Amino acid sequence: MIAAKQQSIDWTLSGFGDEIDPDPETQIAVLQALGARHVEVRSAWGVNVVDLDDAQLSALVERLSGADMAVSAVASPIGKVDVDEDPESEVVRLERVIRVARALQTQYIRIFSFFIEGRSPEIARDAVLTRMARLAETAARQGVILLHENEKGIYGDTPERVLDIVESVGSPALRVAWDSANFVQVGVARPHDSGFALLRPHLEYLQVKDAIAATGEVVPAGQGDGQVALTIQALAADGYTGFASLEPHLASAHELGGFSGPAAFGAAARAFRTIAENAGVTLR
């Protein structure tokens, strides 16, 4: 008897362009060489998305369009501020980012859930949830979807607190971007085992990187403790067909976030492609 061939499922490959280079033209060239036709936009020419002026935004749209490159998400810094700051200032900044998302023709905006340094999560919770609800209301009214990324130092750093945010806010405009490495770096040593089932009903977007639990070092997918392969297998098995966005963080960090450079970014892409192919996923 001949065994049935494993059916392949298609996912859309993307990546943080400014992890490659500040110049969008270099970002596009490298991503396309790696087989991607989408980019996640965090900055262009060293300017954060929230600060792009009309001329810069128009130039970015022109370059992407000319290269037949689409945008998977806008990786905004919204919510990556102290929870004690004026909540309306983040709403204003979100509205600026929504303008960028519309110009780039994407519905997705990556956000965070506020730094809570010096406070216990229990004390910060109400203030965080009030602010997250306000952001979600704005997003719903404007027709975009916020993707909460788990991150060090913010309220939503562990699977349980990410779940608390999305369930408490209860808005279809607030969904989850899963980041295995960031979970590892806050002490969630086996994030798939402890968090995937909790968050899968809310998981909308996949950010791809891995980390070593003992040191916190970020490494290519499959080379750390983030159980990336298990998560890819589980998503493939349950029919996920969304974006997988490379965010390797392999070289250094700057004021805009992590950086890798073209060579390291390429190594990260190849490592992830191997894991995806082994799970029956075709990256397009």
Protein Blocks (a to p, Z undefined) as FASTA:
>chain_A
ZZdddddddddddddfklmomblklmmmmmmmnopabdcdfbgehiafklocfklmmmmm
mmmmmnopacfbdcdfehiacfkbcfklmmmmmmmmmmmmmmnopabdcddehiaehiaf
klmmmmmmmmmmmmmmmmmmnopacdddddehiaklbfklmmmmmmmnopakbccdddfk
lmmmnopablmlmmmmmmmmmpcbdcdddddfklopacdehiamnommmmmmmmmmnopa
bdcdddfklmbccfkbccebjmlmmmmmmmmmmmmmmnopacZZ
